[in-house]
Amino acid sequence: MIQLKAFQIFSTFNKDEFTSFGKFIISPYFNNSKELIKLYKLIKPYHPEFNDAKLAFEKIYKKLYPDKKFNEGTVRNLFSGLGSMAEKFLAYINYENSFDYGYNIIAESSARYLDKEFQKNYKKYFEINKEQADPFLVKNLNQYFLESVMCNYTQNRNGNFNRDARNSIYDALFAFFLTQFLSEQSCQLNVTDWYESKESYNIVGSFFKFTDVKALIEIMEKNNSPYYEDVKLFYYISVTAQNKSGSFNENFEKAYELFKVKVGKMTKNAQLRMYVLMINIINMNIKAGDINLSKIKFTLGKEMIDKGIVLDDQGKMAAEMFSSIIHNAIVAGEINWAKEFLENKIDFLDDETAAKANMGNYYKAKLLSCDKKYLESNEVLLNISKDHNTFKADSKILRLINYYELGYIEAGFSHAEAFKQLLIRNDEANIGRKELSSNFLKFYLSLLRMKAGADSDISFVKKELEECKFVKSKTWLIEKFAEWTNLRN
Amino acid sequence: MNKIKAFQILSTLTKDEFAAFGKFIISPYFNSSKELSKFFSVVKKYHPLFDNPNLDYQKIYKKLYPGKKFSEGTIRNLFSGLTALAEKYLGYVIYEDSSSFNYNVLLEMNHRDLRKPFLKHYVKSKNYENSIPDDIGLKSLYSHLLDSELSDFNVRRSNVNEPEMKSAESLLIYLLKFFFLEKSNFKCGKDNFNESLEYNIVGEFFERTDVEGLINIIQENNLNVGIKLRLEYFMDLAHENKNNNFLEHLHKALEIFRSGEFEMCDREKFMVYASIHNILNSNVKSSDMELKRFLFEFKKEMIEKGITSEMFGKMTAIDFITAIDAALNVREIEWARNFIESKKDSVEDEMKSDLYNFNMARVLFLEKKYEASNECLAKVRQESIFFKMDIKVHRMKNFYELNYLEAAFAQTDAFKQFLLRSDIVSEKRHKSYSNFLKFYLLLLKKKSGMEIDYPAIKKEIIECVSIRQKGWLASKADELK
């Protein structure tokens, strides 16, 4: 496709949208340029690919100005104008189905003293917003706008300064604010804890430090605030994510129960964010070998697949999402489901994603390793591009595991040494990620030495491994140490 | 005006908006009916009144379909189509100039995975938000929404929920600004109308939040916004009269406001002036002439600088009345008269005449032109909630000054009946009018020759907390002595 903004945007339009753009560009309300209309008509047959030779600038110019000498600037200007129109159209494409549209009608009706229109539309959009039932996104913010406009309307018409009505405006705004901050706090903990990084400026943390949020939520409950139920879910998720009391399982159970009740009523986008949030919270607190949480993580991933929420508007799945879901299935021991997933869903990855082939090969190798087909697994690993950073470390670790299982001690040592050098040299990798791999290497080498005949006391290393928070393939390492302990006993 | 709904909507459009609607209706994106376009071209010349006899159904039909037999149904259908389009247009009239327009472009770009255009448009939208005046903090809210979208864009690509401090900060600023504003409004309601709330989320929030601590953190990172929030904070302390340090906190707020250390758009300036005015009003005592003078000078400064609600269209009734109140409290009668004359056309047409006559009556009263004052009061519409009670009070004062005792007694009785029947006023307001009535009646009785216990009444008036026209009643009591 020719790299022009207009084509980039047009190529995302489906047939109906592109037809609608045709009406848009010939509408005097939006466009007065006849030349733009002509240009649009010329390129129209080439939607959505726009890769025909007839789209060369010279050819287009000739069609537009048959008798004139070619001027590239003119064509570029026209395409720039068409790009701007395409961009503008994006704001209109779903506008009439949006809350903004309804709200603008309501606000304008109120400002123009069109009372009947105001009443009718207020009722209509109030119900639509209520039905939307999506507290994660903007439901409560929309509610806040609606309550505000109604309050202004009432005040302007009869001077009625109803405090309860005003309070419900701020109740809605506060609910929106709190859900945003609580979820932000939950996400933040994931990142900062995982990588042990420090936030220099953390306004979310400061807010929770300076505000007794628990008391405020209790007050909302006591006063039957209509927003309490929305806030409650995010509050328990946040409490679980913070895990300050140490009762993670208990809090998680509460949060998970609320999540199961609420998630079905959310929009696709909100559901996706909620599922990712729940999975991340488990990731932060799961201990190696915790089958119960591993199963929940797998269930969450499976539900996302079954509901189709992992697919974006273009029907594609993010590479990281794919990786996370299949990884969680393997950890939960759902090998057959993982195999099926790999076979059937790999095509949902973007073809242009460099990760697609590498990911396919890595998980194929991983599943072969799970089936104890270590040699085949190593062969598949050879197909992974060495330039691909995402699987660089993971494929090396899998290879090391395969060597260990195969009893290839020499190969195991030499690969471990090469991996060590890579980790020392590589300064691009995030410190947290680097630590995961170097810790793996440390424990792996202990195992390998034992396999090579060293007779050292493993109880100390085993304890260290159990306490280590950041280590790759921890479950496998624990399993192997347990095997050695059993052997020695 | 014409009762047809389409005309009702179209008559609210300005000339420019109506011209844009002309393009709207012939745009295939919105309308594919050529008949409707034709119909519009017939009726458009009668904008904005649409009261021409040519707008008769039969005449319109004849213009549209010459030679055809009249069908009322056809015309009704055309009017119905025009109404639907006019209503739809209300959703479009300001859309392209709004923050939500840019935000919706960004949303679509994100959903469509248009990576480069998304990032470019994000920068463009943020610049736009920075360039427009702040509409009471809405800028912060849209900044938050834009940053959230960027966060979502990142999450969808990396599966890492990166902390977005900018987005969170914008949202917190928005919340704080609005909560400060509401807290101040609530205080005014509480002071003036004895309003209370069983559940007050704003009050609860301030009760359970170390706001100063939060502002310190914000100011360390974002000086301009931090100073503005600090200004709000001191205004709040002054309004609450925290630790009886009203003046100290007010001066701290004024110091920040006048320091010029930060940029403020007109609306923000107006909000600060209005808030400080409310704070002064809440704390001024009827005997404190110094503070009353300060209040007037402050209001005068606001008006001379053009910082009034007039900047955003029409001046509000409250803005108009409070300026006159401030002037009359310090006997700046001439200033008040000039203000009424010069600003009478700045208020909503609906209230223009009432506001003019009511306030002119007050000026005339102070000029001792009681007959003229009553004449002005007679022109104010009685149904207006803003004036209903005060018209009666001022008329009674005029009767008293004119020595029209019979008329005064009759008016008193009528007002008493009105208060007994009325359930539209708050308890506190009701009490203040009842108290006025009680003392007015006593003074009237004395004036008509009856004996009253003067020292006890004077003492009661002075000590009464909730009472209308306290100063006037006290001065009349002194006269009768």
Chai-1 contact restraints between the chains, C-beta under 6 A:
chainA,res_idxA,chainB,res_idxB,connection_type,confidence,min_distance_angstrom,max_distance_angstrom,comment,restraint_id
A,T12,B,R112,contact,1.0,0.0,6.0,A-B,restraint_1
A,K23,B,P28,contact,1.0,0.0,6.0,A-B,restraint_2
A,K23,B,Y29,contact,1.0,0.0,6.0,A-B,restraint_3
A,F24,B,Y29,contact,1.0,0.0,6.0,A-B,restraint_4
A,I26,B,P28,contact,1.0,0.0,6.0,A-B,restraint_5
A,S27,B,S27,contact,1.0,0.0,6.0,A-B,restraint_6
A,S27,B,P28,contact,1.0,0.0,6.0,A-B,restraint_7
A,S27,B,Y29,contact,1.0,0.0,6.0,A-B,restraint_8
A,P28,B,K23,contact,1.0,0.0,6.0,A-B,restraint_9
A,P28,B,I26,contact,1.0,0.0,6.0,A-B,restraint_10
A,P28,B,S27,contact,1.0,0.0,6.0,A-B,restraint_11
A,Y29,B,K23,contact,1.0,0.0,6.0,A-B,restraint_12
A,Y29,B,F24,contact,1.0,0.0,6.0,A-B,restraint_13
A,Y29,B,S27,contact,1.0,0.0,6.0,A-B,restraint_14
A,L90,B,V105,contact,1.0,0.0,6.0,A-B,restraint_15
A,L90,B,E108,contact,1.0,0.0,6.0,A-B,restraint_16
A,A91,B,F101,contact,1.0,0.0,6.0,A-B,restraint_17
A,A91,B,N104,contact,1.0,0.0,6.0,A-B,restraint_18
A,A91,B,V105,contact,1.0,0.0,6.0,A-B,restraint_19
A,D100,B,S100,contact,1.0,0.0,6.0,A-B,restraint_20
A,Y101,B,G91,contact,1.0,0.0,6.0,A-B,restraint_21
A,N104,B,G91,contact,1.0,0.0,6.0,A-B,restraint_22
A,I105,B,L90,contact,1.0,0.0,6.0,A-B,restraint_23
A,I105,B,G91,contact,1.0,0.0,6.0,A-B,restraint_24
A,E108,B,L90,contact,1.0,0.0,6.0,A-B,restraint_25
A,E108,B,V93,contact,1.0,0.0,6.0,A-B,restraint_26
A,R112,B,T12,contact,1.0,0.0,6.0,A-B,restraint_27
A,G159,B,I385,contact,1.0,0.0,6.0,A-B,restraint_28
A,R163,B,E195,contact,1.0,0.0,6.0,A-B,restraint_29
A,R163,B,L197,contact,1.0,0.0,6.0,A-B,restraint_30
A,N167,B,L197,contact,1.0,0.0,6.0,A-B,restraint_31
A,N167,B,N200,contact,1.0,0.0,6.0,A-B,restraint_32
A,Y170,B,E182,contact,1.0,0.0,6.0,A-B,restraint_33
A,Y170,B,I201,contact,1.0,0.0,6.0,A-B,restraint_34
A,Y170,B,V202,contact,1.0,0.0,6.0,A-B,restraint_35
A,D171,B,I201,contact,1.0,0.0,6.0,A-B,restraint_36
A,F174,B,I201,contact,1.0,0.0,6.0,A-B,restraint_37
A,F177,B,L175,contact,1.0,0.0,6.0,A-B,restraint_38
A,Q180,B,L171,contact,1.0,0.0,6.0,A-B,restraint_39
A,E184,B,A168,contact,1.0,0.0,6.0,A-B,restraint_40
A,C187,B,N161,contact,1.0,0.0,6.0,A-B,restraint_41
A,Q188,B,P163,contact,1.0,0.0,6.0,A-B,restraint_42
A,Y201,B,M165,contact,1.0,0.0,6.0,A-B,restraint_43
A,Y201,B,N221,contact,1.0,0.0,6.0,A-B,restraint_44
A,I203,B,M165,contact,1.0,0.0,6.0,A-B,restraint_45
A,I203,B,A168,contact,1.0,0.0,6.0,A-B,restraint_46
A,I203,B,E169,contact,1.0,0.0,6.0,A-B,restraint_47
A,I203,B,L172,contact,1.0,0.0,6.0,A-B,restraint_48
A,V204,B,A168,contact,1.0,0.0,6.0,A-B,restraint_49
A,S206,B,I217,contact,1.0,0.0,6.0,A-B,restraint_50
A,F210,B,T209,contact,1.0,0.0,6.0,A-B,restraint_51
A,F210,B,D210,contact,1.0,0.0,6.0,A-B,restraint_52
A,F210,B,G213,contact,1.0,0.0,6.0,A-B,restraint_53
A,F210,B,L214,contact,1.0,0.0,6.0,A-B,restraint_54
A,T211,B,T209,contact,1.0,0.0,6.0,A-B,restraint_55
A,D212,B,R208,contact,1.0,0.0,6.0,A-B,restraint_56
A,A215,B,R208,contact,1.0,0.0,6.0,A-B,restraint_57
A,L216,B,R208,contact,1.0,0.0,6.0,A-B,restraint_58
A,I219,B,E204,contact,1.0,0.0,6.0,A-B,restraint_59
A,N223,B,Y199,contact,1.0,0.0,6.0,A-B,restraint_60
A,D313,B,H111,contact,1.0,0.0,6.0,A-B,restraint_61
A,Q314,B,D113,contact,1.0,0.0,6.0,A-B,restraint_62
A,A318,B,R156,contact,1.0,0.0,6.0,A-B,restraint_63
A,E320,B,N159,contact,1.0,0.0,6.0,A-B,restraint_64
